[in-house]
Amino acid sequence: MIPFLDIKAQYQSIKGEIDAAVLGVLASGQYVLGDEVAYFEQEFADYCNVKHAIAVNTGTSALHLALLAAGVGPGDEVITVPFTFVATVSAICYTGARPVFVDVEPVTLTMDPAEVEAKITPRTKAIVPVHLYGQMADMDAIEAIAERHGIPVIEDACQAHGAQYKGHRAGSIGLSGCFSFYPGKNLGACGEGGMVVTNDDDQAKTMRMLRDWGQEQRYHHLLKGFNYRMDAIQGAILRVKLRHLEAWTEARRTHARRYSSLLAGSTVLTTPVEAADRRHVYHVYAVRSRDRDGLQRLLSAEGIPSGLHYPIPVHLQKAHADLGYQAGDFPVSEAAAREVLSLPIYPEMPVRHVDQVVAALEYAYVS
């Protein structure tokens, strides 16, 4: 059985470093925020080439705080995409704003800039492109539209640690960028975690207060805030893992190149495309097939797990039926939801497993 993702293999590869970091926190007695989280914030800010990083408890919290700090609130509109994990949209709803969707473009499956401007109204208060699967959206085009209308861009980089657009790190182009450290992410905690990065001093100050009950100093609450603080153990673990992130990213990219090379020329499926001006970090390696479900069943019979990211676009989820969208409103997203199949990929994955997955795919569509 080939694992889809093997978190334990990553832990075993750096067990000594992780264990020492955790024991250090336990011995310190400083379990929430504290030095380890502060050091991680500075190191992650340096990694992203930004001034500030604010550690929080989840990627969803990161998005929520970034939207609030940008001034988004009840009655506002926020433009984003329906082909994403639901957290992107939930964070917008938490503020009381209305999500307004635009379709994704068919090659990268990221926000289609050509659709954005027509959706801007006087109530539009932010644009949230999603760097899906580890590849950044077309940020120059999106930023140009945002600047014309004076609207901030908040990058959903929850799947894009280390991704680049024209040499710029994910999270460093918009007003702020939001990351998730859920265990399966390219930089994953041993639990939950998130981060907002920004170059804006005022945004950073506001988000630091909002994550900690709105207090600027203990028991002086200037804002109605939240308990979104990061645990010190997660900060310490993520500091260790950050030192390995570039090597892990290159391992993912190597596996992706091998997949794409071995599957080139297939008449049954298409492989993901890395845009020429971007560095894809392959959080997910997603192929597309018109017989996606049949292909998944055949792979499963061969002991190959696969994933669906994401089988129902957010505009067709029952939870968001109140937004009034219908099937057919976003045809590119809906086609992707029917056709995308995620293959196993993780840094420690043996090369022979890539070959076994490809062999199973060839068997599946030849037999």
Salt bridges, closest charged atoms under 4 A:
GLU17 OE1 - ARG243 NH2 3.66
GLU17 OE2 - HIS244 NE2 3.10
ASP19 OD2 - LYS15 NZ 2.78
GLU36 OE1 - ARG239 NH1 3.09
GLU41 OE1 - ARG208 NH1 3.30
GLU41 OE2 - ARG211 NH1 2.74
GLU43 OE2 - ARG239 NH2 2.79
ASP76 OD1 - LYS125 NZ 3.64
GLU77 OE2 - ARG123 NH2 3.07
GLU117 OE1 - ARG148 NH2 2.84
GLU117 OE2 - HIS149 NE2 2.73
ASP140 OD2 - LYS166 NZ 2.63
GLU155 OE1 - HIS131 NE2 2.79
ASP201 OD1 - LYS51 NZ 2.80
ASP201 OD1 - HIS52 NE2 2.70
ASP212 OD1 - ARG229 NH1 3.11
GLU216 OE2 - LYS205 NZ 3.34
GLU246 OE2 - ARG169 NH1 3.44
GLU246 OE1 - ARG279 NH2 2.91
GLU250 OE2 - ARG253 NE 3.89
GLU250 OE2 - ARG279 NH2 2.87
GLU274 OE2 - ARG253 NH1 2.53
ASP277 OD1 - ARG278 NE 2.81
ASP293 OD1 - ARG292 NE 2.59
GLU334 OE2 - HIS315 NE2 2.77
GLU339 OE1 - ARG288 NH2 2.90
ASP355 OD1 - ARG258 NE 2.70
